[in-house]
Amino acid sequence: MTASVDTQALETQVKRMYEQVATEPGAGFHFELGRGVAIRAGYDPAMLDAIPAPAVESFAGVGFFFDLAALAPGETVVDLGSGSGMDAFYAAALTGPAGHVTGVDFTPAQLAKARRLAAGTGAPTLEFVDARIEHLPLADGSADCVISNGVINLCPDKAAVFAEAARVLRPGGRLAVADIVSEQPLPESVVCNADLWASCIGGAAPQDHYRAAITAAGLIVHCVRDNDYAFISDRARTASASYGVHSVSVLATKPRR
């Protein structure tokens, strides 16, 4: 990130955009929302049917990673940037009544929606907390798996996000994410545009830098897989084509002691 990025403006724009994702999913965005993009990414339609429809309609993920995460019954999962909760609900279904899923988000409208939907389903293994993903209010070694979908690119301090993920993972735990990266560094005109940041473009790190940040946090990268994902606005498509902005799914693990 360059020093000229206005992080306060960025945060304001991210919160504004994702409040609209929660409350007006039918509005126009640079990216696609909902069931269609989830199914094309690889989500099981039958499992989506069991998730509250309002969570699915506000899904703004950029790929699929649950095959890499390989969640098992009874596991504890943390979802970074959980939004309206679709991935958290999906993880809760996979980990079952003996598992626990904590969604972490800082957008009030997203949290309110996710909490309302969780209360409506009576899901005792699912909770949503108000926090920043680079400062998790969770104990060391408390999670079997950390997941995230299209969110880490929105954070200016990605190294802090991966350090926190590594901290809360138990030895042998997994990090499984889908995110937006680039093939080359983005110009300042893109990086300093808060709207393009909030649209998952301006904050895209070069793929090798992204992978290096995961490794620097002490995690071992096992897989980086390209995803079939495309932005939908002309502006976003142009930026994507010019700088190789694309989606990947990543699996990493924390070494066992």
WOQUIBEL-V588593 format. One record per residue. N is the residue number from 1. NEAR is the number of other ideal C-beta (glycine too) atoms within 10 Angstrom. D_FIRST is the distance of its C-alpha to the first C-alpha in Angstrom with 2 decimals. Layout:
N|NEAR|D_FIRST  N|NEAR|D_FIRST
This chain:
1|16|0.00  2|11|3.82  3|4|6.66  4|8|8.40  5|18|7.16  6|12|10.40  7|13|10.10  8|9|13.91  9|14|14.38  10|22|12.17  11|18|14.34  12|13|17.41  13|20|16.92  14|22|16.30  15|16|19.42  16|14|21.36  17|22|20.83  18|25|21.64  19|16|24.54  20|16|25.89  21|23|25.41  22|24|27.61  23|14|30.15  24|12|30.35  25|17|29.47  26|8|31.63  27|10|29.51  28|8|27.56  29|21|23.94  30|20|21.70  31|21|22.46  32|17|25.80  33|20|27.10  34|17|30.07  35|17|32.66  36|11|32.62  37|19|29.06  38|25|29.63  39|14|32.82  40|14|31.39  41|21|28.64  42|15|31.43  43|21|32.33  44|14|36.05  45|9|37.75  46|7|40.33  47|14|37.78  48|19|36.05  49|10|39.53  50|11|39.73  51|23|36.51  52|19|36.81  53|12|36.41  54|17|34.20  55|25|31.56  56|23|31.79  57|16|31.63  58|25|28.27  59|27|26.77  60|26|23.42  61|26|22.66  62|25|21.53  63|23|23.78  64|25|26.36  65|27|26.10  66|22|29.26  67|12|31.15  68|20|28.67  69|23|28.71  70|12|32.53  71|23|33.07  72|13|36.53  73|10|38.84  74|13|38.37  75|21|34.72  76|22|32.15  77|28|28.97  78|29|25.77  79|29|23.96  80|27|20.34  81|29|19.89  82|31|23.56  83|28|23.95  84|33|27.63  85|34|28.49  86|29|29.48  87|32|27.90  88|29|29.14  89|27|32.61  90|27|32.51  91|29|31.66  92|26|34.40  93|18|36.90  94|19|36.12  95|22|36.29  96|13|39.41  97|11|41.24  98|11|40.65  99|20|36.87  100|20|34.26  101|30|31.04  102|25|28.59  103|29|26.18  104|26|23.24  105|27|21.77  106|17|20.93  107|23|22.29  108|13|25.90  109|20|27.42  110|26|26.18  111|22|27.46  112|16|30.71  113|24|31.33  114|29|30.66  115|17|32.84  116|15|35.56  117|23|35.68  118|23|35.79  119|10|38.59  120|10|40.42  121|15|40.50  122|7|41.50  123|18|38.94  124|10|39.32  125|19|36.82  126|27|33.88  127|17|31.95  128|25|28.87  129|16|27.10  130|14|24.90  131|17|21.86  132|18|18.11  133|26|17.29  134|18|15.36  135|12|18.66  136|21|21.57  137|11|25.06  138|17|26.66  139|9|28.59  140|10|27.73  141|13|29.10  142|16|30.14  143|26|28.92  144|21|30.19  145|28|27.37  146|32|23.93  147|29|23.15  148|26|20.50  149|29|20.45  150|22|17.67  151|29|15.84  152|27|13.25  153|26|11.01  154|25|11.30  155|24|9.93  156|16|6.47  157|16|8.03  158|22|9.54  159|15|11.14  160|16|13.03  161|28|14.23  162|27|15.67  163|17|17.13  164|23|18.85  165|30|20.13  166|20|21.56  167|18|23.11  168|21|24.97  169|26|26.18  170|16|29.60  171|10|30.27  172|11|30.63  173|25|28.60  174|25|26.42  175|29|22.96  176|26|23.39  177|29|20.73  178|27|20.18  179|28|16.76  180|28|15.01  181|22|13.34  182|23|13.34  183|12|15.45  184|11|13.28  185|14|9.80  186|23|9.65  187|13|10.57  188|11|9.27  189|10|12.31  190|19|11.23  191|19|7.57  192|18|9.15  193|21|12.14  194|20|12.67  195|16|15.58  196|22|13.89  197|28|11.32  198|23|14.52  199|25|16.24  200|28|14.20  201|28|12.90  202|25|9.79  203|26|7.88  204|28|9.72  205|20|8.50  206|16|11.03  207|19|14.06  208|11|14.66  209|13|11.32  210|23|12.09  211|17|15.58  212|15|14.81  213|19|13.01  214|24|16.24  215|12|18.39  216|12|16.85  217|21|17.85  218|15|21.35  219|24|21.91  220|12|23.69  221|15|22.53  222|13|25.71  223|12|24.81  224|16|22.15  225|15|23.99  226|12|23.21  227|20|24.24  228|11|26.16  229|23|24.01  230|16|23.60  231|24|22.19  232|13|25.05  233|15|24.21  234|9|24.53  235|14|21.22  236|20|19.38  237|15|21.65  238|12|20.97  239|24|17.18  240|22|17.92  241|12|20.55  242|13|18.75  243|18|15.75  244|14|17.45  245|24|15.78  246|21|18.14  247|26|19.15  248|21|19.92  249|25|21.82  250|25|21.31  251|20|23.81  252|26|23.30  253|17|25.67  254|23|25.96  255|11|28.51  256|8|31.91  257|6|33.17
